[in-house]
Amino acid sequence: MLIVHVLVHVKPDCIDAFKNASLENARHSIQEPGIVRFDVIQQTDDPTRFVLIEIYRTVEAPAQHKETAHYVTWRDTVAEMMAEPRTSMKYVPLFPDDTGWNYPVEMRG
């Protein structure tokens, strides 16, 4: 498994549009076989800051995700919403084990 935290800082007037685009991307992303989880969270004391928590089954899965139509749409839609370039950090899970990260079946549809 590979866990990626994508740190995003958006322009204040783009918060709602960014949330809408990111939630749409997340809904499609969790349908991909290579994605275990795709969480979108917003910072409480600075609503212009978000973290996308992307959990992949393999190290190849992020590249496959970036080839999907929903990712390309998200990337192009949010490009001008960024207050600064997004950054990412990669992690490997220690706890829980691989099965502990899965969404409940009803979330995947």
N, CA and C of each residue as an Amber inpcrd file, in Angstrom:
protein
   327
   0.8410000  -1.1910000   0.0000000   0.0000000   0.0000000   0.0000000
   0.8770000   1.2430000   0.0000000   0.3110000   2.3000000  -0.5350000
   0.9640000   3.6020000  -0.5570000  -0.0660000   4.6420000  -0.1480000
   0.3000000   5.4910000   0.8070000  -0.5820000   6.5630000   1.2620000
   0.0370000   7.8820000   0.8330000  -0.7720000   8.7050000   0.1710000
  -0.3010000  10.0030000  -0.2980000  -1.1770000  11.0840000   0.3340000
  -0.5290000  12.0560000   0.9640000  -1.2300000  13.2460000   1.4600000
  -0.9090000  14.3820000   0.5160000  -1.9440000  14.9170000  -0.1230000
  -1.7840000  16.0390000  -1.0350000  -2.2610000  17.2900000  -0.3060000
  -1.3530000  18.2420000  -0.1130000  -1.6680000  19.4820000   0.5960000
  -2.0430000  20.5450000  -0.4340000  -3.2240000  21.1330000  -0.2330000
  -3.7510000  22.0900000  -1.2000000  -4.1490000  23.3790000  -0.4810000
  -3.7050000  24.4890000  -1.0350000  -4.0910000  25.8090000  -0.5430000
  -4.8000000  26.5080000  -1.6990000  -6.0970000  26.7910000  -1.5040000
  -6.8770000  27.4010000  -2.5730000  -7.1340000  28.8800000  -2.2840000
  -7.4650000  29.6060000  -3.3260000  -7.8170000  31.0160000  -3.1880000
  -9.1330000  31.1170000  -2.4110000  -9.2670000  32.1300000  -1.5510000
 -10.4780000  32.2340000  -0.7140000 -11.7890000  32.2360000  -1.4990000
 -11.8010000  32.8220000  -2.6680000 -13.0430000  32.8670000  -3.4360000
 -13.3180000  31.5770000  -4.2050000 -12.4660000  30.5810000  -4.0410000
 -12.5990000  29.3120000  -4.7660000 -12.9320000  28.1270000  -3.8580000
 -13.1610000  28.3840000  -2.5880000 -13.3600000  27.2870000  -1.6320000
 -14.4950000  26.3650000  -2.0580000 -15.6650000  26.8990000  -2.3200000
 -16.8090000  26.0550000  -2.6590000 -16.6010000  25.3100000  -3.9720000
 -16.0790000  26.0000000  -4.9660000 -15.8290000  25.3510000  -6.2590000
 -14.7960000  24.2420000  -6.1160000 -13.7560000  24.4740000  -5.3210000
 -12.7410000  23.4410000  -5.1030000 -13.3570000  22.2420000  -4.3910000
 -14.1490000  22.4970000  -3.3540000 -14.7860000  21.3880000  -2.6380000
 -15.6590000  20.5680000  -3.5810000 -16.4700000  21.2360000  -4.3810000
 -17.3590000  20.5200000  -5.2960000 -16.5810000  19.6560000  -6.2790000
 -15.5380000  20.2240000  -6.8780000 -14.7310000  19.4760000  -7.8460000
 -14.0160000  18.3090000  -7.1760000 -13.5100000  18.5260000  -5.9790000
 -12.7500000  17.4870000  -5.2790000 -13.6520000  16.3620000  -4.7920000
 -14.8360000  16.6930000  -4.3360000 -15.7640000  15.6550000  -3.9040000
 -16.2250000  14.8060000  -5.0840000 -16.4380000  15.4390000  -6.2210000
 -16.8100000  14.6900000  -7.4230000 -15.6750000  13.7470000  -7.8360000
 -14.4590000  14.2430000  -7.7970000 -13.3030000  13.4060000  -8.1130000
 -13.1950000  12.2440000  -7.1230000 -13.3890000  12.5120000  -5.8450000
 -13.2800000  11.4670000  -4.8220000 -14.3330000  10.3810000  -5.0280000
 -15.5650000  10.7880000  -5.3580000 -16.6410000   9.8090000  -5.5780000
 -16.2780000   8.8280000  -6.7030000 -15.6570000   9.3370000  -7.7480000
 -15.2410000   8.4760000  -8.8590000 -13.9780000   7.6950000  -8.4980000
 -13.0830000   8.3230000  -7.7720000 -11.8030000   7.6870000  -7.4460000
 -11.9810000   6.4300000  -6.6180000 -12.9240000   6.4310000  -5.6760000
 -13.0940000   5.2400000  -4.8330000 -13.6620000   4.0600000  -5.6080000
 -14.0730000   4.2860000  -6.8480000 -14.5330000   3.1860000  -7.7010000
 -13.3690000   2.5000000  -8.4160000 -12.1940000   3.1190000  -8.4140000
 -11.0300000   2.5370000  -9.0850000 -10.5310000   1.3230000  -8.3070000
 -10.1770000   0.2450000  -9.0120000  -9.7050000  -0.9520000  -8.3020000
  -8.4000000  -0.7260000  -7.5340000  -7.5830000   0.2280000  -7.9440000
  -6.3010000   0.4630000  -7.2770000  -6.3670000   1.3920000  -6.0850000
  -7.5460000   1.9290000  -5.7930000  -7.6890000   2.8770000  -4.6840000
  -8.4470000   2.2300000  -3.5370000  -7.8430000   2.2930000  -2.3540000
  -8.4630000   1.7760000  -1.1370000  -9.3510000   2.8520000  -0.5260000
  -8.8220000   4.0640000  -0.4170000  -9.5580000   5.2080000   0.1460000
  -9.1490000   6.4610000  -0.5940000 -10.0410000   7.4410000  -0.5750000
  -9.7420000   8.7440000  -1.1540000 -10.5380000   9.7590000  -0.3340000
  -9.9000000  10.3200000   0.6710000 -10.5770000  11.2220000   1.6060000
 -10.2290000  12.6730000   1.2840000 -11.1990000  13.5460000   1.4510000
 -11.0020000  14.9780000   1.2630000 -11.3180000  15.6390000   2.5920000
 -10.3290000  16.3400000   3.1680000 -10.5580000  17.0060000   4.4510000
 -10.1750000  18.4810000   4.3390000 -10.8270000  19.3000000   5.1590000
 -10.6330000  20.7530000   5.1420000 -10.1810000  21.2000000   6.5220000
  -9.2000000  22.0830000   6.5360000  -8.6480000  22.5780000   7.7990000
  -9.6760000  23.4620000   8.5030000  -9.8390000  23.2990000   9.8090000
 -10.8700000  24.0360000  10.5400000 -10.5230000  25.5010000  10.7670000
  -9.2570000  25.8030000  11.0270000  -8.9060000  27.1960000  11.3250000
  -8.4750000  27.9850000  10.0880000  -8.3950000  27.3350000   8.9390000
  -8.0950000  28.0100000   7.6750000  -8.8000000  27.2420000   6.5710000
 -10.0400000  27.6180000   6.2490000 -10.8390000  26.8560000   5.2870000
 -10.2970000  26.8730000   3.8600000  -9.2210000  27.6050000   3.6030000
  -8.6130000  27.5870000   2.2760000  -7.6210000  26.4390000   2.1220000
  -7.4180000  25.6690000   3.1900000  -6.4350000  24.5760000   3.1590000
  -7.1390000  23.2220000   3.2590000  -6.7210000  22.3410000   2.3680000
  -7.3000000  21.0090000   2.2660000  -6.1830000  19.9720000   2.2390000
  -6.5440000  18.7530000   2.6050000  -5.6530000  17.6150000   2.4270000
  -6.4660000  16.5300000   1.7240000  -5.9010000  16.0010000   0.6540000
  -6.4660000  14.8290000  -0.0030000  -5.6550000  13.6440000   0.4990000
  -6.3300000  12.6860000   1.1020000  -5.6630000  11.4960000   1.6300000
  -6.0000000  10.3550000   0.6810000  -5.0000000   9.9750000  -0.0960000
  -5.1810000   8.9830000  -1.1430000  -4.4540000   7.7040000  -0.7330000
  -5.1930000   6.6130000  -0.6390000  -4.5880000   5.3480000  -0.2210000
  -4.7230000   4.3600000  -1.3770000  -3.5660000   3.9360000  -1.8640000
  -3.4860000   3.0850000  -3.0460000  -3.0690000   1.6680000  -2.6700000
  -3.5340000   0.7030000  -3.4450000  -3.1860000  -0.7020000  -3.2110000
  -1.7420000  -1.0090000  -3.6160000  -1.2450000  -0.3200000  -4.6450000
   0.1040000  -0.5790000  -5.1550000   0.8000000   0.7470000  -5.4570000
   2.1010000   0.6930000  -5.6410000   2.8420000   1.9130000  -5.9940000
   2.5560000   2.3380000  -7.4320000   2.0080000   1.4400000  -8.2600000
   1.6480000   1.7870000  -9.6370000   0.2850000   2.4740000  -9.7310000
  -0.5570000   2.2940000  -8.7460000  -1.9310000   2.8030000  -8.7890000
  -2.0320000   4.3220000  -8.9180000  -1.1490000   5.1400000  -8.3040000
  -1.2710000   6.5830000  -8.4990000  -1.1300000   6.9950000  -9.9690000
  -0.2260000   6.3800000 -10.6910000  -0.0650000   6.7030000 -12.1140000
  -1.3160000   6.3060000 -12.8960000  -1.9100000   5.1690000 -12.5450000
  -3.1470000   4.7430000 -13.2020000  -4.2790000   5.7110000 -12.8990000
  -4.3360000   6.1900000 -11.6600000  -5.3580000   7.1700000 -11.2610000
  -5.2250000   8.4410000 -12.0950000  -4.0170000   8.8810000 -12.3300000
  -3.8000000  10.1250000 -13.0770000  -4.1490000  10.0090000 -14.5550000
  -4.4360000   8.8120000 -15.0260000  -4.8540000   8.6060000 -16.4100000
  -6.3690000   8.5970000 -16.5630000  -7.1110000   8.6460000 -15.4570000
  -8.5680000   8.5720000 -15.5360000  -9.1600000   9.9110000 -15.9640000
 -10.3210000   9.8340000 -16.5820000 -11.0080000  11.0440000 -17.0370000
 -11.3870000  11.9390000 -15.8600000 -11.8230000  11.3440000 -14.7360000
 -12.2410000  12.1760000 -13.6070000 -11.0610000  12.9060000 -12.9860000
  -9.8770000  12.2920000 -12.9590000  -8.7020000  13.0020000 -12.4430000
  -8.3210000  14.1470000 -13.3740000  -8.2910000  13.8960000 -14.6740000
  -7.9320000  14.9420000 -15.6390000  -8.9140000  16.1050000 -15.5340000
 -10.1940000  15.8030000 -15.4040000 -11.2050000  16.8620000 -15.2340000
 -10.9380000  17.6520000 -13.9620000 -10.6840000  16.9400000 -12.8490000
 -10.3990000  17.6270000 -11.5820000  -9.1610000  18.5120000 -11.7240000
  -8.0740000  17.9500000 -12.2290000  -6.8100000  18.6840000 -12.3730000
  -7.0020000  19.9640000 -13.1710000  -7.6890000  19.8600000 -14.2900000
  -7.8860000  21.0310000 -15.1450000  -8.8570000  22.0330000 -14.5170000
  -9.8630000  21.5360000 -13.8180000 -10.8590000  22.4090000 -13.1830000
 -10.2540000  23.2210000 -12.0520000  -9.4120000  22.6040000 -11.2250000
  -8.9000000  23.2850000 -10.0300000  -7.5850000  24.0270000 -10.2520000
  -6.9950000  23.8960000 -11.4050000  -5.6600000  24.4800000 -11.6430000
  -5.5890000  25.9620000 -11.2930000  -6.5590000  26.7260000 -11.6940000
  -6.5390000  28.1680000 -11.4340000  -7.0790000  28.5310000 -10.0500000
  -7.5410000  27.5490000  -9.3010000  -8.0550000  27.7950000  -7.9530000
  -6.9530000  27.7930000  -6.8980000  -5.7910000  27.3110000  -7.2630000
  -4.7000000  27.1550000  -6.3020000  -4.0650000  28.4970000  -5.9340000
  -3.8970000  28.7180000  -4.6300000  -3.1830000  29.9040000  -4.1510000
  -1.6790000  29.6970000  -4.2710000  -1.2610000  28.4400000  -4.3130000
   0.1420000  28.0570000  -4.4810000   0.1430000  26.6280000  -5.0000000
   1.2470000  26.1630000  -5.5710000   1.2640000  24.7910000  -6.0840000
   1.0130000  23.7690000  -4.9660000   0.2440000  22.7420000  -5.2770000
  -0.0120000  21.6960000  -4.2870000   1.2540000  20.8670000  -4.0860000
   1.3640000  20.2790000  -2.9180000   2.5080000  19.4330000  -2.5940000
   1.9820000  18.0950000  -2.0950000   2.8670000  17.1040000  -2.0700000
   2.4360000  15.8030000  -1.5690000   3.5470000  15.1440000  -0.7720000
   3.1200000  14.2500000   0.1030000   4.0240000  13.4390000   0.9060000
   3.5450000  11.9990000   0.8110000   4.4790000  11.0680000   0.7400000
   4.1340000   9.6610000   0.5960000   4.4860000   8.8960000   1.8740000
   3.6180000   7.9470000   2.2220000   3.7800000   7.1600000   3.4400000
   3.4810000   5.6940000   3.1590000   3.9320000   4.8350000   4.0520000
   3.5150000   3.4310000   4.0780000   2.7730000   3.2180000   5.3930000
   1.7350000   2.3850000   5.3900000   0.9660000   2.1770000   6.6200000
   1.6860000   1.2700000   7.6020000   1.5410000   1.5800000   8.8730000
   2.0320000   0.7210000   9.9460000   0.8670000   0.0810000  10.6930000
  -0.1660000   0.8740000  10.9560000  -1.3690000   0.3840000  11.6270000
  -2.5300000   1.2430000  11.1880000  -3.6790000   0.6990000  10.8380000
  -4.0260000  -0.7100000  10.8330000  -3.3770000  -1.4460000   9.6660000
  -3.5630000  -2.7710000   9.6290000  -3.0290000  -3.5260000   8.5020000
  -3.8320000  -3.1670000   7.2470000  -3.4670000  -3.7390000   6.1310000
  -4.0590000  -3.3410000   4.8440000  -5.5830000  -3.4050000   4.8250000
  -6.1980000  -4.3790000   5.4740000  -7.6550000  -4.5120000   5.4320000
  -8.3580000  -3.4670000   6.2910000  -7.6790000  -2.8730000   7.2360000
  -8.2970000  -1.8950000   8.1220000  -8.5580000  -0.5380000   7.4890000
  -8.0950000  -0.3260000   6.2680000  -8.2550000   0.9710000   5.5940000
  -9.4720000   1.0250000   4.6930000 -10.1030000  -0.0950000   4.4160000
 -11.1890000  -0.1430000   3.4420000 -12.4280000   0.6140000   3.9030000
 -13.1050000   1.2510000   2.9330000 -14.4110000   1.8500000   3.1790000
 -15.4340000   0.7420000   3.3870000 -16.5180000   1.0300000   4.0840000
 -17.6330000   0.0800000   4.0990000 -18.1300000  -0.1130000   2.6630000
 -18.6470000  -1.2730000   2.3520000 -19.0880000  -1.6040000   0.9980000
 -20.0960000  -0.5860000   0.4800000 -21.0120000  -0.1220000   1.3260000
 -22.0580000   0.8040000   0.8600000 -21.5070000   2.1460000   0.3740000
 -20.3160000   2.5300000   0.7720000 -19.7250000   3.7900000   0.3080000
 -19.2300000   3.6660000  -1.1240000 -18.8420000   2.4960000  -1.5330000
 -18.3210000   2.2880000  -2.8920000 -19.4290000   2.1660000  -3.9140000
 -20.6400000   1.9270000  -3.4600000 -21.7600000   1.8810000  -4.3850000
 -22.0650000   0.5690000  -4.9650000
